[in-house]
Amino acid sequence: TTNNNTTTMNLSFKEIDYSSLKKIGFNQAHIIQIFREYEKKPELTLSAEIIQDSINALAFDLKHNNITNDFKNSPTVVLTALLKKGMPYSSKTPERYLSPKDAAMNTYLAVKKKQQEQHLKIEGKMRELEYKDWLSNLSEIALLKFTFESDFADLPKKIRKTMRKRKALECAKKYFNAEIWPDKEKN
């Protein structure tokens, strides 16, 4: 069983991506050191997933939290020593930490949100242009049919027509958005 566990561990350790720490000198030799320590002291063994999370957290801290000066030794030495002792590394700011996958998803979501906003802005401009075009082809008599003259009978004669026309424009726009625009949008 020890040989089978060693083989399984070897395979999972080969899947660890340490590329985010290459610039500070962390490489495969460090992974091998950690693995060899686990062979000597299996009770200290951390999973490949925890080691990957530790690498990602350190890379995040180096990029976003400027932690290089927080260590007496180089970050590579500190991380290797911690992992060899069976102690995972956690980000200095866990509330802000994002795994590479989560950071990529955030970027993707931000791009999608911006695309959607642009689409809505373009659609809004198109709707407004189509509305103005539709309205320009509507006679005043047809426009005023969106309201009842009797609704404005209590108003003084001087402002009755203006208020009715204003209300008719509001109703016409609602009608356009509900009834006319959906068909135009499809086309």
C-alpha positions in Angstrom: 0.0 0.0 0.0 2.8 2.5 0.7 4.1 2.1 -2.9 0.5 2.7 -4.2 0.1 5.8 -2.0 3.5 7.0 -3.1 2.5 6.5 -6.8 -0.8 8.3 -6.3 0.9 11.1 -4.4 3.6 11.4 -7.1 0.9 11.8 -9.8 -1.1 14.4 -7.8 2.0 16.4 -7.0 2.9 16.5 -10.7 -0.4 18.3 -11.4 0.6 21.2 -9.1 0.9 24.4 -11.0 3.7 26.6 -9.5 4.1 28.9 -12.5 2.7 31.9 -10.6 5.8 31.7 -8.3 8.5 31.0 -10.9 9.5 34.7 -10.8 10.5 34.3 -7.1 12.4 31.1 -7.8 9.8 28.5 -6.7 10.1 25.5 -9.0 9.7 21.7 -9.2 12.7 21.1 -6.9 10.7 22.7 -4.1 7.7 20.4 -4.8 10.1 17.4 -4.7 11.5 18.6 -1.3 8.1 18.8 0.1 7.1 15.4 -1.3 10.3 13.8 0.1 9.5 15.3 3.6 6.1 13.7 3.4 7.6 10.4 2.6 9.7 10.6 5.8 6.8 12.0 7.9 3.5 10.9 6.4 1.6 12.5 9.3 2.6 16.0 7.9 1.3 15.3 4.4 -0.9 17.9 2.9 -3.0 17.2 -0.2 -1.9 18.5 -3.6 -5.1 20.7 -3.5 -3.9 22.4 -0.2 -0.4 22.8 -1.6 -1.9 24.4 -4.8 -4.1 26.7 -2.7 -1.1 27.7 -0.7 0.9 28.5 -3.9 -2.1 30.5 -5.2 -2.5 32.4 -1.9 1.2 33.3 -1.8 1.1 34.5 -5.4 -2.0 36.6 -4.6 -0.3 38.2 -1.6 2.9 38.9 -3.6 0.8 40.6 -6.3 -1.8 42.4 -4.2 -0.4 42.7 -0.6 3.3 43.4 -1.2 4.3 40.9 1.5 7.9 40.3 0.4 9.2 42.4 3.3 7.0 40.6 5.9 9.3 37.5 5.8 12.7 37.1 7.3 13.6 34.7 4.5 12.6 34.7 0.8 8.9 33.8 0.2 10.1 30.6 -1.6 11.9 29.4 1.6 9.0 30.4 3.8 6.4 28.6 1.7 8.5 25.5 1.3 9.3 25.3 5.0 5.6 25.8 5.9 4.4 23.1 3.5 7.2 20.6 4.6 5.9 21.1 8.2 2.3 20.3 7.1 1.2 23.9 7.5 -0.8 25.5 4.6 -0.2 29.1 3.6 -3.2 31.4 3.8 -3.5 34.8 2.3 -2.8 37.8 4.4 -6.2 39.2 3.3 -8.5 36.2 3.1 -11.5 38.4 2.6 -10.0 39.7 -0.7 -8.3 36.5 -1.8 -9.4 35.1 -5.1 -8.2 31.8 -6.6 -6.9 32.2 -10.2 -10.1 30.5 -11.4 -12.3 33.0 -9.4 -10.2 35.9 -10.5 -10.7 34.8 -14.1 -14.4 34.4 -13.5 -14.6 37.9 -12.1 -12.8 39.3 -15.1 -15.2 37.3 -17.4 -18.2 38.6 -15.5 -16.9 42.2 -15.7 -16.5 41.8 -19.5 -19.9 40.3 -19.9 -21.5 43.1 -17.7 -19.8 45.7 -19.9 -20.9 44.0 -23.1 -24.5 43.8 -21.7 -24.4 47.5 -20.8 -23.2 48.4 -24.2 -25.9 46.2 -25.8 -28.6 47.9 -23.7 -27.2 51.3 -24.6 -27.3 50.5 -28.3 -30.7 49.0 -28.0 -31.9 52.1 -26.1 -30.6 54.4 -28.9 -32.2 52.1 -31.6 -35.5 52.1 -29.7 -35.5 55.9 -29.4 -34.7 56.4 -33.1 -37.5 54.0 -34.1 -39.9 55.7 -31.7 -39.1 59.1 -33.1 -39.5 57.7 -36.7 -42.8 56.1 -35.7 -44.0 59.2 -34.0 -43.1 61.4 -36.9 -45.4 59.3 -39.1 -48.3 59.7 -36.6 -50.8 62.5 -37.3 -51.8 64.8 -34.5 -55.3 63.3 -34.7 -54.0 59.8 -34.3 -51.7 60.9 -31.5 -54.6 62.5 -29.6 -56.5 59.3 -29.8 -54.2 58.0 -27.0 -56.2 60.1 -24.6 -59.8 61.2 -24.1 -60.7 64.9 -24.4 -63.1 64.5 -21.5 -60.1 63.7 -19.2 -59.0 67.3 -19.6 -62.4 69.1 -19.5 -61.8 70.5 -16.0 -58.7 72.4 -17.2 -58.7 75.9 -18.5 -59.1 76.0 -22.3 -55.7 77.6 -22.8 -53.8 74.6 -21.4 -56.3 71.8 -22.2 -54.7 71.0 -25.6 -51.1 71.2 -24.3 -51.8 68.9 -21.4 -53.7 66.4 -23.5 -50.9 66.4 -26.1 -48.3 65.8 -23.3 -50.4 62.9 -21.9 -50.9 61.5 -25.4 -47.2 61.5 -26.0 -46.6 59.6 -22.7 -49.3 57.0 -23.6 -48.0 56.8 -27.2 -44.5 56.0 -25.9 -45.8 53.3 -23.6 -47.8 51.9 -26.5 -44.8 51.9 -28.8 -42.6 50.2 -26.2 -45.2 47.5 -25.5 -46.7 46.9 -28.9 -44.5 48.3 -31.7 -40.9 47.9 -30.4 -41.0 44.1 -29.8 -41.7 43.4 -33.5 -39.2 46.0 -34.7 -36.6 44.6 -32.3 -37.0 41.1 -33.7 -36.4 42.4 -37.2 
